[in-house]
């Protein structure tokens, strides 16, 4: 009975994250023999293969909305309102193939993303042009993601990275970032913090950012039974957001609850996800 429940939950989670074609893609990503960009068990594989990515992914989305140009590009060119799960599946597939897949498939995924970025152009309300292929904008998206993934893994990961492995993780993700068009991405945790700090003057909570945050938090297209665990993941992600981001995005600031109740619920939820999605022996 317990194993059946585990399998059902695992299938449902995989379907949500990987999409209806997820099994086919996973078979190719993990089953195709040949060279990979990264070794099995290396820091990037440990982080990107852990259930803490559910929390890290939500935090990355919230943090990225604070850059007006990045948010404008999402609002004008992304189908996140009508195809939230499709966008999630494409993002998770990109992370999986570049982390675990054959090097040819990984490069093909990078080339596809770069081609999409070339088509994402527009103007901000003040008339300033933006382009998703802009290295400066790409660097913000990358830094926000990697900071979120690493922090979530530190708090909720099964075996958090320590010491030099943390810098190795940042350096490994920089290899993918360079291929995507980021110029001189950070290669250590200290450099990552410096890059994030350098963007602070550009960040603000626009109406589009607050709309996207409200959609992710309050209106996810989920069945009723899935909303409680999703709410726990969202609370865990919000609890990892820097204090200075709360007012611009209209996020709550409850430091005591975030250190106690939210951490406990986030830990329970990620542990359950890890249990459900672990392959049976």
C-alpha positions, 0 to 999 in steps of 0.5 A: 500500500505504501509503495503504491502510494509512493509510485502514484505520487512520484508519477504525478510529480514527474508528470507535473515537472517533466510534462507528458513526454517526460519519460521519453526525454528522461530515457534519452537524457540518462540512457544515451551512452557517451560523454557528458559535460559533468561527471555523475555525483559532481556538485552540479549533479547533486544540486540539480538532482535534489528535491530542493530544486522545487523550492529553489526554482520558485525562489528563482522565479520570484527573484528574477521578476525584480529586473524590469527588463527580464520581467517585461520579456516574460510578460510579453513573450512567455505563456506562463499564465496559460501554460505554466506547466509547459514552461516548467517542463521545458525549464526542467528539461533544459536543466536535466539535459545540460546537467546529466545528458549527452554533450551533443544533446546538451549543446543542442538544448543551449542552441535552441534557447539561444535561438529563442532569446534572439526573437525576444525583443521589445521596449520598456514603458519608458521606451528603452529597448530590451533583448533577452540575448543581452549578456547583461540581462542573461547574467542577472537571470543566471545569477538569480537562478544559481543563488536560489538553487544553491541556497535552497540546497543548503537549507533543504538538500539531502546532503548540502554542499560544503567547502570547495564543493560550493565554489565548484558548483558555481563554476560548473554552472558558469560553463553553461552560462557562457554557452548561453551568452553570459560574459564572465559569469561568476565562478565562486560563491563570493563572486556570485554574491558580488554579481547579485549586489551589483544589480541592486540599483536596477531592481524594483517591483513593477506592476508586472512583477507583482502580477507574476508573483501573485499568479505563482503564489495564489493562482497556480493551476493545480487540483485541490489536493495538490495545493497544500504541498505547493503552498508549503513549497511557496512558503519555503521559497518566500522564506529564503527571499532577501528581506529587501525584496519583500516590500517591492514584491508585496511578500510577507516578512515573518522572520520567526515563523519562517525560521520555525514553522515554514522551515519544518513544513518545507523540510517535510515537503521536500523529504516527501518529494525525495521519497516519492521520486526516488527510483525503486531498487 
